[in-house]
Each structure stands twice: as C-alpha cells, then as structure tokens.
Amino acid sequence: MPTYQFEAMDATGQEIKDVIEASSEQEAQATIRQMGYFVTKLTEKKAKKAAAQKKGGKSGKTFAFGRVKSKTLTTFTRQLSILQDAGLPILRSLRILQQQAKPGQLRNCLMDVCEEIESGATLSEAMSKSPKAFNRLYCNMIKAGEAGGALETILQRLAEFMERSESLKRKVKSAMIYPICVVTFAAGILVFIMMKIVPAFQKIFDEFGVELPAMTVILVSISYGILNFWYLIPGIPIGIWLFITLSCKFSHGRYGWHLFLIQMPLFGQLVEKNIVARTMRTLGTLVTSGVPILEALQITRETSGSAVFERLFSKTLDAIREGETISQPLKDFSKPGYHPVTHFWYTFWVPAVGALMYMMKINARILDDMVVNMVDVGEETGELDTMLYKVADTYDEEVAVLTDGLMALMEPLLIIILGVAVGFIVIALFLPLIKLISELT
C-alpha cells in the first residue's frame, strides 16, 4: 500500500507532519480529515522515489568539496529566520532557499535536509546528518528551538550570533591585509635589488680594484647568499608552516603552539581576546536558547578552536559534575602553567630573550578577573546569559581598539624598518663610489 507524507494543521493552528498509508490520495485525504486535521500538503513517498529512479538517480547535486563558508551559512541563517518569522512551513522555506542557492556544498546539503524532513525527521536531526554545513552548535540550537516551540526566535539569535562573529573576523582580517601587502611588496623590491643591482655595482668595484668598507662587504655577502640560495626565501616559511602543521597533529604540540599564540608579544592579546569574545558569546547564546549548561559548555569547548580553552572548559565540566559552580573552576584552571613546546617556540622566535619572556608570562591567566566576576554575578542573579553577552560585547570592543592600535603602530614601524633597510643599501653602495670618485679625481 502506498505511503503518503502529509503536512496539516489542527484546530489550534499548529502544524502537523506525519505519514499515513492509504490505497489512493483521496482516501489519504479523507483519513486525515477524519483525524481532525486540515491538509496543506500531501505527497506519495514511493512515487517520489520512482520518479528519481526514472531520471537515472540524478538528484540535481553538483560536485563540491570542503565545508560551507561561514559567510554563506550566515546569510542562509538570516534568510531562514525571516521566512520562519513570516509563518512559512519549514520545508517550504528550505525549498525556497535551496532553489536560490548557487550550485555548491550548501545546495547539496539543503537537498539532503529536505529529503530527511520528508522522510519524517525533525529539522535538527536532518541538519545533523550534513556536518559540512551545520556544526554541532548549529544543530543543538535548532534542537532547543524545536523543543521549546520557539524556532523563529532561536534562528534570529543564531543569525545575530553568526553575524557578530563574521563582523569580528572581518575586522581582524582587514587589519592584517595592509601590513602583509606592504611587507610582501617591500620584500620583493629588496630581493630584486640584492639579485640585480648589487651584483652590477660589485663588478664595477672589482674592475677598479676599490677596497670595500665593512658595510659594503656585508651587503655583497647578503646579495651572494640570496643569489645562490634563493630557494630558501619561499622554502623557510613553507618549512616552518609544515612543521607547525605537523606538530599540531599531536595534542601536546597543538596545545603548546596555541598557548604561544595567546602569550606572544603584540598579537597575543588580540588572539586571546578574540577567542574569549567568541566563546563567551557562544556559551551565552546556548544558555539563552535553553541548552543545558553541561551540554552548552561541551559545545563551546568543541567550537573554541583553541587547545588551551578546550582544556579549560574540560576541567570546568569535570568540576561542575562534582558540584562546583562555573566561575570558580574558570578561575582555578585559567593558569596554563609551564609547557615545554611553548618554551621551544619562544626560544625559536626570540632566541636571545625568548626563555626570559616565557618565564615572565608563565603564570599569566587566560581569563582575567572581570570575566570570572561577571560569570559569578550571572550565576548568583540567574542572569548568566546576559552577563556572558556583556563579556562578549566588552571583549569585542577591546578587539576593535587593539586592532586599531596595532594598525596605528604597524604603519610607522614598517616605515622605519624599510627606511633602515633602504638606507643601509644606499650607504653601503655609495661609500665605495665616493672613494672611487675621489681617487679618480
């Protein structure tokens, strides 16, 4: 007997989704009406499968690899929240967004989600089967919205959360574009001078037998090294990147590198405050959505992106299971302590004083008192989500101020470094020329 998937509304206006077996579509409609429901959509599941088989199994999917970009997913979430706020059924909203989406990973995932929903799965269950688009944070928030009957509200909060995260990410990226472009362009010019200009001057000096001063000898030696070992210019950064990537495959290597990123001079505070803002906003969004605190902490740990914060939240989870509050474990375990891999990275990047710098920061906490006190007040007043949002907003502002400050510092610093490099080259080349001209005169 054919099986029909139907959507209907009961006497109170609540949407009902279920399946029913009937010999024909008319009989299925009559049976649903007898149940007291008003039919809004009725499809035969077997007929759909047969139609797909006639098409040769083509589902309309396109080849795609990788995950869905966060910017694309943010736009999709905002559009879905608008459609849900307008009162459209969830399946129809997904179909509309699927048709609008460009061919790629998101469109493929939306096709899978729609098929799962038509088979009787809930939205959170369907999304959990497409991890390339919807992570655990996303699926758990949708699940909380379904359980509380406030899916529209949850989607709005999720869209706002993702938009804030994207805005913060854009600020940090835009701040890094200028110095990276300047350094790359300047390095290209300096390499060109070393490989083309300096050897030409060296030939002139050799022909006239000029005795070269110390600065010129150093410059010629650098030029000779670049000419003969030019492959080390791209090779060294690529080798360092590969070494970091391989070391991060191991838990101790990943933890040590992430701890160094948080504690390193200049950019360490920016990295730390960015992670704190993101994790506190994630935790606040989950708590506001009704996700249990243990589950919320576990999701926050998995989405933090830092091994240091993963260990902090793991220890906090264990302490809460033993009856502790949230604020006290956050304070107790926020000191990472000594780690040999972090010590190695300090020594590698700053050979002379790296070990001393690390010893000065070995007892530095990754969460300051303000965060712990705000969480403590939130627990006592029952406004934990509000306090977490305030912490996230505060750190977002600090990240913006730090970014602007680093940009203001970076510009004159780059000018000074380039000025010193160009000045050294000019002086080193002109000292022998002046001596040669004076001798010829």
N, C-alpha and C positions, 0 to 999 in steps of 0.2 A: 504494500500500500504506500502511495507517495507520502512524503513528509513535507510539511509546509512550515516555513519560518514566518512569523507574523509579528507586527507591531500594532498595538492597540492602546486605547485609553479607557480607564474605568470611570465610574460615576463621579469620582472626585477630581478627574482630570489628570491623574498620574499615568505616566507612560508604562506600558507593559510589553515585555518581549518574551516570547516563548515559541515552542514548536508544537505542532499538532499533526496527527496522522488522519487523513481523510481520502476517500476514493476520488474526489474531484474538488476543484476550487470552490464551487458553490456550496458543497457540503461542509468544507472547512469554514467558510464564512458564516454559515448558519450555526455551526457548532460554537464558534467564537461568540456570536451574538447571544446564544443561549447561556453562555458563561457570564453575560452582563458586560461585555466589552464592546467598544466601538472600533472597528477595524480601520487602521490607517495605512497599513502596508501588508501585502501577502505575497510571498514568493515560494516557489517549489524548489527545494534543495537539490533533488535528483535531476530536475530539468536543467538546473544551472550547471551541474557537473557534466551532463551530456553535451550541453552547448559548448563547454570548454573543450571537451574531447573532440568535437567536430572541427574545432579550429586548430586541431593538431596540438593541443596542450599549450597554446600560446596564451599567456596571461597578461600581455601588454607590458611586461617588465623589460627594463633595459639593463645593459651591463653597467655595473657600478661597483667600486671598491672603496674601502675606508669607511669612516663614520660620517654621520651627518654633521655639517659645520654648525657650531653653536649659534652663529648669526642667523642661519636659515631656520634652525629649530626655534629660536626666539620669535622670529616673525610668524612662524606657524602657530606657536602657542598663543600669541596675541590675537591672531585671526580666529582661532578656535574659540577663545574666550568670548569674542564679540558675537560669533554665531550662536554660541550657547546662551549668551545673555539675551539674544533676540528670540529665543524659545524654539529653535530648530532641534529636531531629534539628532542625537549624537552621530548616528550612522549617516544621515544625510549631510551633516556638517563635514564629516570626514570625506565623503564622496566629493563634495564641492571643492574642498582643499586639495584632494588628490588630483582632480581634473585641472586645477590651476597650477599645481606644482610642476616645475620643469623636470624632464626625464633625469633620473638620478636615484640616489640611495633613499632620499625621503619619500619619493613617489612609490618606490618599491615597497618600503616599509608600510606606507599607508594602505597599499593594496592588501598586504598581509593582515594588517589590523582589521580592515573591513571584512575580510573573509572570516577571521576568527570571531568577530562580533556576530556575523550572520550565522555562524555555527553555534551560537549560544553563549560565547564567552563574554565576560564583562570587559569594559574598556581597559582597566588596569591589567587584567590577565592578557589581553590581546597585545598591549604595548610591551609587556614584559618579555614577549616572545620575539621582539625586534630590538635587541640591545644596541644595534648600531645607530639607532636614532634616539631611543628612550632609555636613559640610565636608571639606576635603582632609585635615586632621589625623585626623578620624574614619576616613576610608576607608583611609588609609595604615597606621594602627594595625591595622585589621581585616585588611588585606593581609599585614602582618607576622605576625599571629597565624595566618593560614591557611598561610603559607609555613613557619612553624616548628611547625605542628601543635599550637599552644597557644592556640586561640581563647578557651577559657574563662578562662585566666589574663589574656589581653590585655583581655577585656571587663571583668574585675574591676578591672584597673589603670585602664582608661578610665573606668569608673564612679566610682572613687575620685578620679581627677583632676578629673572634672566636678563631683563633689560638693564638693571643696575650693574650686574656682573659684566655685561658686554660693554657698558659705558666705562667702567673702571679699566677693563682690559684695553680698550681703545686709547685711553689716556696714557697708559704705560707704554703701549706700542708707539704711539705718536711721539712720545718723549724720547724714545730710543732711535727713531729714524734719522733725526738730524745729526747726532754725533757719529752714528755708523756711516752715514753717507760722507761726512766730512773726512773721517779717518780713512775710509776706503779710497776716496779720491786723492787725498794727500799722500797716502802710501804709494799709490800708482805713480804719482808725479816724482816722488823721491826715488823710487826704483828705476824709473826712466832716466833720471839724472845720473844715478850711480852706474847704469849699464851703458849709457851712450855719451854723456857729456864728460864725466870724469876720465874715462879712458882716452878721449881725444886730447884733453889737457895733459895727461900723463905722457903721451907721445911727444908733445911739444917740449915738455920739461926734459925728457930723455935726450931729444935731439940737441938741445942746447947745454946739456950736462949741468943743469941747475941743482944745487944742493937743496933738498926739500926739507922744510921745517917739520916739527913733530905733528902738527895738526894735519898737514897735507899727507904725511905718511899714514896716519890713522885713516884718513878719508880714502886714500888709494887702497889700503888693505880691506876696508869695508867694501869698496867697489869690486875688488878682486874676488872677495868671498861671494858677493851676490852673483857675479858673472859665472863663477864655477859651481856654485851650489844654489842656483836659482830655484830648483825644485823644492828646497826646504821652505820657501816662502808660503806656498799653499800646504806643503806637507806637514809642517809643525802644527798649525791649528787643526788640521784634519786629524792628525795623530792624537792630539790632546782630546779632541771631541770623541774619537773612538775609544780612548782609554776611559774617559768619564762614562760613556755609554756602557762599556763592558763592566766597569766597576759597579755601576748602578744595577746590574743584573743580580748582584748579591745584596742581601739585606744590610750587612754592615757597611758595604761600600755606598749604598744608596743613602743610608742614614747619615754617614759621615759627610757626604757631599752636600746633602740638603741642610745639615747643620752649619756647614761652612757658608752656604749661600745666605743663610739667615744672619750670620755673625760677621760677614766680610765688611770691610770699610766702605763707606759711601752708599753702596747699593743694598747693603744688608737690611737696613731699616725699611727700605722701600719694599723688599721682598717679604719681610716679616709682617708688616702692617697690611700688605695686600692679602696675605693668607689669613690673618686674623679677621679682617673685614669680611672675607668670603665665607669662612667657616661659621662665624657668628650669625651672619645673615642666613646661611643655610639652616643652622640649628633653630634660629628664630622662626623661619618660615615653616619648618616641620612641626615645631611645637604649636604654632598658631593654627596649623591645619588639623590638629588633633592626633598626630602621630605620637605613640607612647615615647617617653623620654629615652628609654634604653634603645629602642629602635632608631630614634632620631639621632642619638649620639653615634650609633654604629654607622648610619648612613653618612653623617657628617665626617666621620673618620675615613670612610672609603672615598669620599669626594674631595678631601682636603688637598690631595696632590703633593703632600709633603710627608716624608717618613717620620720627621720629628713630631709633627702634630698627630700623625697616626698613632705613634707610641703614647703620646699624652692622652689622647681620647681612649685608647685601650686600657690604660691604667685607671682612668677616671671611671670607665664602665665597670671594671672589676671592683673598684671601691664602692660604687653605688649599689652593686649587687650585694655587698656586705653591709649595707645600711647607711653609708655615708651620704652627705649632700653633694651637690655638684661643685660648689665653689671651693670647698676645702681640698679635694683631690686636684683640681686645676691649679691651686696654689702650691701644693706639696710637690707635684710632679712637673712643674714648669721649668725646673732647672735641669737641663740635659746632662750636665756633668762632663767628665773627660771622655773623649773618643779619639783613638789613635788615627783614624782616617782623616778626621778634621784637622788634627795636628799636622798630618802629612800635607794637606792642601795649603795650610797656612805657610808651611816651610817652602812649599813648591812655588807659590806665587810671590811671596815676600821672603826670599832666602835669608836676608840679614836679620830682620827683626820679627819674622813671622811667628816663631815659637814664643817670643815675649808677648806679642799681641794676643795670641791664643790664651796664654796663661792669665792675661788681664780680663778676658771675657769668659773664662771657663765657668764662672758662677753666675753669668748673666741669665736672667729668666726670659723665656719667650712670651710670657703673658705678664703684663705689668699689673700693679695693684688696682688700677682703675677697672680693668676687665673683671678681675676676681670680685671686687666690691660690688660692681653693678650686677653680676650674676647672683651674689649673695643677697642683695636687696630684692632682686626679682623673685628669688625663692621665698623670701620671708613675706612679701606682699602678694604673692600669687600672680605677678606680672612679669614672669620670666621672659616671655616672648617680646614684650615691649622693651625691656632692658637690653635684650640681645640686639634688637633693631637699633637702639640708641648707640650701643657699642659699635655696630657695623657702620652707622652713619658717621660717627666720630672718626673712625679709622679711615673711612672713605675720604673725608675731608683732609685728614693728615696725609694720606697718599697723594692727594692732589697738590697740597702745599709742598711736600717733599719733591714731587715731580717737577714743579715749577722752580723750586730752589736748585735742584740738580741741573736743570736746563740753564738757569742763570749762571751757575758755577761752571758748567761744562764749556760754554762758549768762550769766555776769556782764557780758560785753561787750555783749550785746543789751540787758540791763537798764540799763546805763549810757547807751547810745545813746538808748533810749526815754525814760529819765529826763531826759536833757538836752533832748530834743525837747519832751516834755510840759512841763517846767519853763520852757522858753523861751516856749511858747504861754501858759501861765498868767501869767507875769510880764508879758509883752507886753500881755495883755488887762487885767490888774488895775492896772497903773501909771496909765493914764488914768482908770479907775474911782475910784481913790483920790484922784486930783487933782480929779475932778468932785465927789465927795462932800465933800471939804474946802472947795471953793468954794461949794457949795450950803449948807454949814453956816455 
